[in-house]
């Protein structure tokens, strides 16, 4: 027996325009008969089935065949050609936030997702989180987020509830999308309009083996939560993050043709094996890596020894789909503690835009056009072009470490006004303090600062190239830049000065900080909140802005209503006692907003290392 909501959806399908009704009606009949397993509520408690056996909706269709698919009950769909152009080909597994999400292998015009209605999905594995590839649809046109509560069943008989929110496929935020597509398929044909799919992660009970996942119920017959894929977030398997950088936006470059990039990065933790992480965040198209190497840095762009070849699934190169990430294979290459590294990437084609970390406080290098693959060069001769960003590279991991501290911040954390190339950012100095002692675990420190970043507001719009490269908000990047980082144990959040300077109030900032703390706790991380440093004297750091800063700091010092595990009073570390709205002149980098090298050291030295464990 069909549920009432499914009959209603069938009636909505018949409202299509005449242009697509005949073809679409026939194909929808095929789709509706493909999903009898989930249509009968009495079958929900039976043995769970693989997700693809539960598919009852067709969201993806050929752009040349309007009406082949009906995602939203109104005859609209995702164009298969757009997904293929993004590298999301049928059956391909895409790694997003360490979760191996598989695009359904179904051919265009066949069921490729399930409308969540309490079905039980067979799934194994264990980990700290579960990621869904989802989107929401609303009858009658674009709607808002769709949220439902589901259940994870474990092999030991225990259960945990989760709340899954699917943003709308046509109006949801671009800043959190997994992939954006340039068209919507309508019954009359393709139309230029950005459509989206989302990767949404929810916590699991750590250490327990999953038996099955019960999907949420869609809230009503007109609003549907669609699930395309789900996967357990991959374990870190003994890896520790040694270096990291956040994608701050998608930037136009060159164009560059057949160039090799030589990126200079400074690690924290050391270990006998290493791997790198590349991310094609925010991109609309795949990027091709022809070859990659890693080496210890000698001087400038020269290596101290022969660069070592990195591979990807046993191959020299990799194609990274839009929005996805790629880890290299483990390499027996010892990375010393506190070492400069050279990561070289050959881009064999012509590249016009790339995801970047825009401010590095460090000069990297690249070749001129047409130089080809120079990743194996030990010398600096071919690398005559300076580069002031870190494209594509977001992480370097080492084996046998103790885990990592993640520093989430803005330009102060990014190191602006500290000496360029000296690795004197406060997270660098904190890492050296951790490695200089033996009473506590010698954690790596990952710098996830983005110049210009805010807690509440997105700066980078989340789609296409932009000259604004200040990242999406701390709240929107928290999953990627904190929770999905390799062996993250503690997060320090030191942000908010850009918010209050832009007119954001304490009442807006405080709930986001507390929500991030709750998310960290769900995933087993400690949350250390840092007070906002003074900025009096900077052109837009007004008395009203300072009043908001003081209010936020008051809440932080009070522990955020009991939500913070530790409070780091970085404000007190550098403020002028006679003028508490300003930093001490001896610690001022010159603009009254960014500390100098001495100010960076004051931050790092003020942190009680025991609060990080």
N, C-alpha and C positions, 0 to 999 in steps of 0.2 A: 504494500500500500504506500502510495506517495504521500509525503507530508504536505500539509496545506501550503506551507511556504514554497515548496517546490512547484506545486500547481500554479501558484501565483507567479512564480518566475517564468513558468512556461507561457502564461498569458501575456506577460510583459514582452516576451520574445516576439509575439505576434503583432506588436505595435510597430515593428520595423517599417521603414519606408518601402514602397513598392519595388525600388531598384534592387533591394537585396532580399526581399521576403521569400521568394521561391527557392533560391539556392540555399539560403540560410535555414529555412524551415526544414528542408530535407536533412541538412547536416546536423541541425540541433536534435533531430530525432535520433540520429546515431549517438550523439553525445549523451542524451538522456538515458538511453538503454545501456550505456557503458558503465553506469554507476549504480546498479541496483543494490550493491552491498551496503552503501551508506544510506540508501533511501528508507530502509526499514528500521525504525528505532529499536525494534526487538532484537536486532543483530548487533547492537553496539557492545554488549558485554561478551560477545563471542571472541574467539581467538583473534588477536590483532593481525592485521594484514599489512604488507608493504605499502608505502604511501602511493605508489603508482597504480596499485590495484584498486585504490579508492578514488581515483580521478573521475570527476563527473562534470567538469567544465572545460571548455576550450577557449583559451585566452589569446592564443597566437595563431595568426593566419597569414596566408600569402597575400601580399599587397595587390597582386593582380586578380585576386578572387574575393571581392567584397562579399561579406556574408558567410565566409568560410568559418569564421569563429565568432563567438559572442561572449565576451568577457563579462559585461555588465548587465545583461538582460535587455539591452537597448540596441544590440547589433554592433557594438563597438569592440575593438580588439587591439592587440599589440601586433605590429607588423613583423613578420618573421625576418624580413630582409634587414630591418634595423637591428634586431638582436644579433644576427649573423655578422653584421658590420661591426658590432661592438665586441665580437669574439665570443659571444654566448651561443655557440653552436649546439645543436641537440646532443644530449648525452655527455657533454663536457662537464668536468668537475672544476669549479672555481673556488679558490681559496679566498675567503673574506673574513677578516678578523680571526684568523687561524681556524676557521670552520670550513670544511670541504663540502660546499653546496653543489649539488649536481643539477644542471638544467635537465628537465625531463627529456628522455630520448624520443618522445612521441613525434611523429611527423606532423607537419603543419595541418591543421584542420582536424586533428584528433585530440581527445581530452589530455590536458597537460597540467591540471591543477585540481585541487579538491576544495569545495566550499565547506568551510569548517562547520560541523554540525554534531560534535561529540563523538566522532569516529575514533577508534583505537588503532594506532599506527605501530607496527612492529619496528623496534629500534633497539640496538644494543650499544654497549660501550659505557664508559664512565668518564667523568670530567667535571669541571666547575660550571659549565654553561652549555646551553642548547641554543642553536641559531636556526631561525626560520627564514626562508625566502618567501615574502608575503606581499600582498597589496590588498587594499579595500576597494569595493565598488558600492555605489549607491544608485538605486533605481531612480530614473528621472533626471540624472545628471550628476556632476561631481559633488561629493560630500566631504565630510570630515573624517577624522580617525575612527576606526572601528576597533573596539576592545572587547575581549572575552577572556574568561578564566578557564584554563585547562588543568590537567593533572598528569604528572609523571609517575609511573609505576616502576618500582624497583624490584629486583629479583629476591630481595630479602622480605618482601611483603609490605614494605613501607611505601608511602606516597608523599608527594609534595605538590602543592598548587603553584601555578604560575599565571601571570597576567600578560597576555599577548596583545599588542597594539599594532594594527596595520594601517598606515597612512593611506589616504586616497591615491589611486594610481594616476590621477590627473591633476590633483591640487595639493598633494602632500608636499612637505618641505623638500626642496632640492638639496639642502645641505646634509641630509642624512640618507639620501638614496643610495642603493647599491649600484644601480645603473639608470641612466636617463636615455630615452629614445626620442628622436626628433619628430615622430609622427604618431597619430592615432588613426587606426583603421576604422572608418565609418561604413555604413551600408552603401554609401555613394562613392567610396574610395578613400585613399589616404588623404589626411589633412595635416598641415604643419601645426603641431602642438606637442609639447614635451610630456611624455608619459614616463612612469617610473615603477621600478620594483625596489623593495626594501629588504635588507638583512637585519632582522631584529633578534637580539640575544636575551635570553632569560636565564636565571640562576638554577643550578641543580644542587642536590645534596651531594657534597663532595665525597668521593671515595666509594660511592654506591653504584653497583651495576644496574643499568637501566634495563627494564623488561619491555616497556611500551610507553607510548605517549598518547594521552587522550586529548584530542583537539578541543578548543573552545566551541561553544555554541555561538553562531552568529546572532547578533542582538535582536533582529527582526527580519521579516521577509523582504524588506527593501534594502537592507544594508548587509553586505556579505564580506566575510573575511576569507580570502583565498590563500591557500598554502601550496607552493610549488615544490618546495624542498625543505628538508630539515636535517641537521647534523649536529653531533656533539663537537664542541670546540676542542681542537686537537690538544693533547697534552704537551708540556714543554720538555719532557723526557730528559731531564738533567741539564738542559741548557740554561744559561743566565744571560740576560741582556748586558752588554758591555758599552754599547753606544746606540743612540737613537735620535731621530729627528722627525718632527711632525710635518706632514704635507700641509702647507699653508695656502695653497691655491693651485690653479691650473694656468700656466703662463705661456704666452707666445714666446717662441725662441727663433733665432735665425731668420729663415730656415737653415738648419744644419743638415749637411749631406755627408754621409759616410765618415763620421767623426768618432773619435774615442775621447771619453771623459775620464779624467783622473781626479777623483774626489779625495780630499784630505780630511780625515776624521780622527778624533782623539778618543780612544777607548778608556774604560775605567777598570773593570774586572779583567783578569787574564785567565787563560786556560789552554790546554793542549790541542784542542780542536776548535774550529770556527765555522761559521756560516753567515751569509748575509741575507737581508730581506729587502726586496724591491716591491714597490707598490705603485700601481697605476691609478691612484685615487683621483676622483673627479673627472677622469678622462672619458670622452665619448667613443674612443677607438682603441684597439690594442696597440701595444708598443712592442717592437722587436728588439731583443738583446742578442747581438751576434756572438759575443764572447765576453767573459768577465774574468778578472784576476784580482788577487789581494796580495799585498806586500807590506813589510815594515817600511816606513818612510826613512829616507836618508836626509837629503836636503832639497827643499823646493819640491819639484815633481819627480825627483830621482828616488829610486828604490834602494833600500839597504839590502841587497841580495836579489836574486831572480824572483820576479812575481810568480805566484802560484796560481794555476788555473782552477777556476770554479766551474762546476757543472750543475745542471738543473735536470733532475730525473735521468742522469747519465748522459745528457746531451750538453754540447758546448754552449748552446744558446737557448733562448726561451721566448715565446710569445705570451705576453701578459695581457689578458682581456681587460676591457674597461672596468674600472672599479675593483679589480682583483689584486692579489699580492702573490709573490713567488719567493719561496726560500731556496737558496742554493743547497746542494748536497753537502753533508758534513765533510770537512777537509782536515786532514791531519797537519795542521799548521798552528804552531804555538804562538799565541798572542800574549806578549808580556803585559803586566799591569801598567796602566798609565802611559800607553804607547800611542804614537801617531801611526796611522795606517793609510795606505793608498789603495782605494778600491777603483779599479778601472773598468769601464763599460764601453763596449763598441756598439754604436748605433749604426747599422749598415745601410739603412735607407735614408730618406729625407724626412726630417722631423720638424714640424712647425709649432708644436706646443707640447709641454710636458708638465706633470705635477712636480712642484718644487717646494723645498724649504727655502724661503726667500732671503732670510738674513742669517749669515753664518758666522760673522766675525772671524772669518778664516778664508784665505785665498785657496781655491782649487784651480784645476787646469784642464785644458782640452786642446785637441789638435785643430788644425785648419780643415776646411772642407776637402774631401777627397783623400785624406791621409790614410784611410782604411783602418784595419785592425792593428792598433799599436798597444794592445793590452799587455803583451809580453815584453815590452821594452823596459829595460832596467834604468836607462838613462832618461834625462829630462828633455832631450833635444827636440822631440816631436811635439812637446806640449808647451807651445809658445803663447797660447791664448789664455788669459786669466779668466776665471769663472767665480762669481760671487754668490752662487746658490748651490744647493744640493739637489739635483734632479733625481727622482726615482728611488734613491737609496734612503731607506728609513730605519735600518737596524743592522747591527753587527752583534752576533751572539758568540759566546764561548762555552765550552763544556766545563763541568766539574765546579761550577760556582755556587754561591750561597743564595742566589736570588738578587733582586734589584729593588731599588728605591726609584720611583718615578717622580720627577719634578715637573709639575704642570704649571705653566706660567706664561708671561708675556715677554716684552723686550728686555726687562730687567733680568729675567731668567735666561733669555737668549744671549745675554752678554753685552748688550749695547753699552758703549762708553768704557768697557774694560779694554785692555790693550789687545789689539787685533793679533791673532795668531799665537797668543801666549797661553791660551786655555786657562784663563783666569776667571771664567764665569763662576758664580757661587756654587752651582752643582759640581763643577770640576773640583773645586776646593773641598767641598763636602766629601767627594769620592776619595780624595787624598787623605783626609782625616780618617775615613773608615779603613783605608788600607794601611794606615800607619799604626793601627792598634790591633790587639789580638784577644781582647776580652769579649768582643762581640763578633757576630758574623761579618765578614768583609764583603759587604754587599756592593754590587755594581750600582751606578747612578746613571739614570737615563734622563737626558734633558729634553723635555717636551714643551719648551717655551716657544712661543710664536710672537714675533714683534707685532704690536698693535692689537693683540688678541683681547677678547672680553669674556667675562663669565656668562652674561645673559644674551648678548646680541651677536648674531653672525656678521662678520665683516666680509669675507669672501662669499659671494652669492651662492656657491655650490654647484654651478653649472657653467660650462664654456670658459673661454679665456677671460681674464680680468687683470687690470693693473692693480686692483686691491688684493693684496696677498697677505692679509692678516688672519686668515683662517676662519673656520666656523667656530661658534661659541664653545667655551669649555664644556658646557653641558652636552652639546651635540657631538663633540669629539671624544668624550670621556671613554666610550667603549673602545674605539680604535687606539687612542693614544695612551690609555692607562690600563683598562681591564684586559685588553688583548695583548699587552706587552709580555715579553718572554719572562716568566718566573717573577712577575711583579709581586712584591710582598707589602710594600707601603707606598702610599702616594702623598706627596706634599703639594698642596694647592696654594699657590702664591699669586693670586690674580685679583683684579677688581679696580685698580687705579684707572684703567682705561674706561671702565664703566662709569665711575663717578665723574670723571672729566667730561663724559658725553651726556651727563644729565640723568643717568640711571640711578635710582634711589636705593637706599639700604634695604627697604622693604621688597625690592625686586631681586637684589643680589643674594640676600641671606637664604631665602628658600632654595635657590639653585645650589648654593654651597651645601646646605643640609641634605638635599636630594642626592648630590654626588656622594656624600658620606654614606648614605643609606645604600646606594648601589655598590660602593666599595665593600661594605660589610657583607652584603649578600654574596659577594664573590670571595670572601675570606681575606680582604686587604685591610690593613690599618690605614686610617685617614688622619693626616696631620694638616691642620689648617694654619696658615701663616697670616699674621696681621698685615694689612696694607701699609707700605712705607709712605712717608710724607712726600708731598710734591709741591709744597708752597714755593712760589716764585716762578713756576712754569706758567706759561701764558694763560692756560685755561683751567688751572687748578685754583678755582675760586674759593672764597670762604664757604659757599654753599656746598661745593664739592668736598671740601675738607670736613664739613659737618657730616656728610654721608659716610665718608671714610671712618670718622670717629665712631659713628653708630655701628658700622659693620665690624670694626675692631672690638667694640664693646661686646658684641655677640660672640665673636670668635674667642675672646678671652674668657667668656663664660661657658665655653665648651659647646656653643651651638645648641643649647638646650639638651646637652648630654649626648649629642651625636658625634662629637669629635673625639678621637682617641688621644690626640696630642695637640697642643697649641704651641706654635713657634712664633715668638714675639719679635718678628723681624723689624717691625716699626720701632720698638724700643732699642734695637741694636744700632740704629743709625740716626735717630732723630736728635735734634738740638734741644737740650732741656730748657733753654731759655726761649726757644721758638719752636714748640713741638709740631707745628704745621710744616716745618722745614727739616731737611736733613742737615747734619753737621757739615760745615763748609769743608772740612778736611776730607770728607767722604763723598763729596759732590762731584759728579763727573763733568760739571760745567753747565748743565741745562736745568738743574734743580729737580730733575725727574729720575735720571739714571745715576746710580752710584759709580764711582771710579773703582780702581783695583782695590783700594783700601776698604771701600764700602762693601765690595763683594766679599772680601775676607771677613769683615765684621758680620755679615750675614752667616757665612759658613761656620765661623767660630762660635756663634751664639747658640747653635743647635746642640742640644743634649742628645748625643748619639743613642742613648738608651731609649729615647722616645720613639725611635724608628723601628724598634724590634718588637 
